[in-house]
């Protein structure tokens, strides 16, 4: 992926992924990165995302900021990266910075952590349920450029810290955000809703035996399906399922199929985060000039034919 942007592993690549809109905080990231680049000229920033329903004005504002800050050739905005290329791109990054001012659930943060890449994110409600431990990401106040400068400086200067954060982040995602865990907790919540009882979730291994023994085993834990624990009409179950359950859950998608629901063509089941490719160790491409902004052009190599780069030396100490 670095070849696409003319980068070797000698560069420290910071990636920010998300729709180009104000609440993503990219306008805060740019001046913070400019300060870091003054002291670390080997750094490069790649912003990947599209405008879609957002205003084109914000994307144009980011372009103006890049030129005003003297970052032409250092910062790239790529609006044409397909979702299928994101696992490889996030794995190639040295740092992922997501300075959002507001989020629902920070999927970009989760995806970066699943790739084993160190993450800088903000202390907002949409990421607090992800960053439940202090040692898996650098968390800063939203909208505060000085805090972002400090966090970026820490990671840019310390390859060992980047590596440690990345390893812990991936382990955290595998433990807390697997499809199996999401499916079992979602099913337990739905059973509790339908049966008008409080859902009981699987007890973590760290809970002491007396506490664990006091909790009843629910239908979700014993493998009983939704249809077997309620007399609610099948159509209602399907409606609840499509409202609550993200179609990326292969387990629950299959449950809905068995209930007779056909997923629309645009609802594709994505691979679980824990199956995203591990970080490449090295790379092999010579440096070439880096554009300020880039869109897919006629004659470009199709993204499916591009493979993650393998470098000639260790990426991380």
N, C-alpha and C positions, 0 to 999 in steps of 0.2 A: 504493500500500500504506500510506503514512503516514496517509491519510485514515481508514483503518480504526481507527487508534489516536488520532486527533485531533491529529496532529503536523504542523507545517509544517517547512520546511527551516531555520528559525531554531533548531531543536533539534539537538543533536548526539546522534544515535541510536546506541546500542551494542546489538548483538544477540548473544545466546548461543543456539545451536541444539543440541538434543540431548535424549535421553530423560532424564526427571527421575529421576536416580539418583545416588548418592553419588560414584561414580567420575568423574562429569562435572565435579565441582568447583564447582558453582553456589553452594554454601554459602560458598566462599572468595571468589567474585566479589561477592556482595552487600555485605559490609562494605567491600571495596575500593572498590566503586562509591559507597557512602555517603560515603566520605571525599572522593572526587573531586567528588561532587555539592555538597558544602559549598562548594567553591571555584569550581565551574562549574555554577550552577543551571540552565543551559540544557541540561544533559545528561539523557537518558532511557535507561532500560534495558528491553529487551524480551527475555524468555526464552521461547523457543518449543520445545515438546516435549510428549510424552505420557508417561503412566505405563506403559502396556502391561504388560510382565512385571515391571516394577520395583515397589518397595513404595510404596503410597500415603503412607506415613508420611514419606518424604523430601519429597514434594511439599508436604505439610502443614507440615513444618519450614521450608521455604522461605517459605511464606506467613507463618508466625510471625516469621521473620527480617525480612521486609519491614516489618511493623508495628513490631517492636521497634526497628528502625533509623530509623523515621520516614520511610519511603520510600513510604507509601501515596500513590497518584496520580503517582508518579515511576517506579516499576517495575511492569511488566505481565508476568504469566505467561499465555501463550496456549497452551492444550493442544489447540487445534482447527485449527491451520494445516496444510492438506494439503501433501503433498510437491510438488505441482504449483505451489504458490504460493511455494515457497522461492527459486527463482531471482530473482524480482522483489523479494522481501523482502530477500535478501542484497545485491542491487544497490542498494536504497534505504538500507541501513545506512551509517553513517559509519565504524563500527568493528565488527568481529566479534571477540568475546573468547571463546576456548575454553580454559578453565583446567582441562582434564581431568587427573586423577591417573593414569589408565591408559586406553589405547586399543589397538585392533588396528591399523587404518589410519584415520587421522583424516579421514574423508570430509567432515565438516562444514568442516574446515579447507580441504580441496581445493576444495569447492564455493564457499566464500567467496572464495578466491583466484581462482577462475575467473570470479567476478563482478567482479573488479577492486577488491575491498574490502580495506582493510588489516586484517591479522589479528594478534591476540595469541594465542599458544599456549604450550604447556609443553614442556619438554625431557624427553620420554618416548620410549620406543622406537617407539610408533605414529606419531609425528610426525617423528622424525629423518630418515626416508627421504623425507619431503616437504620439510622445511626444510634442504635441502642447501647453501644459500647464506645468508650472514648478512644480505643486503640485501633479502629478500623477506617477512620477517615479524619481529615482535618475539617472541623466545623467552625465557621465564622459567622458573625452577625450579618444579616442581609443588608446590602447597599453600602457597606463600609469598605471603601477602597484600601485604606491603610492596613486593615486586617487581611485583606486579600493579598496585598503586596508581601506581608510577612509570611503568610502561608505558602505562597508561590516560592519565595526566597528559600524557605526551609527545604522544600522538596527539590528545587533545582540544584541546590548546593549539596544535597545528601542522597546519593544513590542507594546507600544501605537503608535509609529510612523509607525511600520509595519502594524498595523491594519488600521490606517487612510489612508495610501498610498494605501493599498489593496482595501478599499471601494471606494476611489475616482477613482482608475484605472478601476474598473469594471463599475462604472457609466459612465465613459468616453467612454469605448468600447460600451456599450449599446446605448449611444447617437450618437456616430460618426461612428461606424463600424458595424452597423446592416446589415442584408441581404437586408432589404427593402431599406435602404439608398443607399447601394452599387448598387442595381438593378436600382433604379430610376436615380442615377447619371450616371451610365454606359449607360443606355438607352438614356438619354438626350445627352450624348457625341456622341453616335452613330448616333442619329437623326441629330445632328449638322454636323457631318462629311458627312453623306449621302446628306443632304440638302445644304451642303456648307455654313452653317451659324454657328455662335458661339452658343454653347449650353447654355441654361439657366437652372440653378439649383433651386430647391426649396429654398425659402428664409427662413433663420432661424427665430424663433419666436422673437429673440433678436433684429432683425432689425426694425427700426422705420417704422411706417405706410407709410409716404411719400416716403421713399426709396423703400419699398416693392411694393407700388402701381405703381412705375415707371417701374417695370420689367414685361415683358410680360409672360403670362402663356404658357408653351410649351406643345407639345403633350404628353411628358413624364409625366407632371404634371396632365394632364387631363385624363390619363389612355388610350390614343390611342397607339396601338401597332406599331412596326416598319413597318409592312407590310402596314399599313393604311396611312403612311405619305411619302412613297417613292415608286417610280416605279422600284426600283432596283430589279433585279432577286432574287428570293427566295434563290437560291444557294449562291449568293453573301452575303446575309444577314447571312446565316448560317456560311459561311467562316469567315466573320468579327466577328460574335459572338464567334466562337470557338477560334479566335485569341485573342480577347480582354477580354472575360468573363471567369472568373474562374468557373469551373463546380460546385464549392461548393455553388454557388448561386442557390437555388432551384427555385426562381422566373424566372431567365433568362434561366435556364435549361428547364423549362417548356415551355418557349417561343420558344426555339429551337426545342423541341419535336413537338410543334404545327406546326412548319415550316417544319416538316418532317425529322428532323435529329435524328438519333438514337445514343445515347451516347455509346461509347465502354464500355465493361464490367468493365474495370479497372478505369473508371471515376465514382467514387461514390460521391454522394451528402452528404457532412458532415453536422452535426448539426450546426446551427448558434452559434457564439461565445456567444451570450447572453443567450443561453440555457444550457451552461456548468454548471455542478453542483456547488453549493456554497461550500465554505470552511467548512470542518467538524469542530465542536467545540472542540471535545475531542478525546482521544484514550485509548486503553485498553491492549496493548501488553507488555509483559515483555521483558527486553533487552536481546539480544543474540549477540555473536561476529559478527562483520561486516567484510566481505571479501573486499580485495583490488580491485579485478576485478571480474566480474560475467558474465557468459553467461548462457542461458537457457540450462538445462541439462535434459537428459531422466528421466522421473518420476516426474518432477516438477509439481506442481499444475497448471492446465491450467489457463491462465490469466483471462478468462471469469468468473471463479469461485471466483476470489479475489474481495473483496469489499472494499471501502474506510474505513479506521479504524475509530472507534469512541473511544475517549479517556475518561479517568475518571476525567479529570479536564479541565478547560478552556485553550484553546491554547493561547489565547491572552488576555492581560490585558485590 
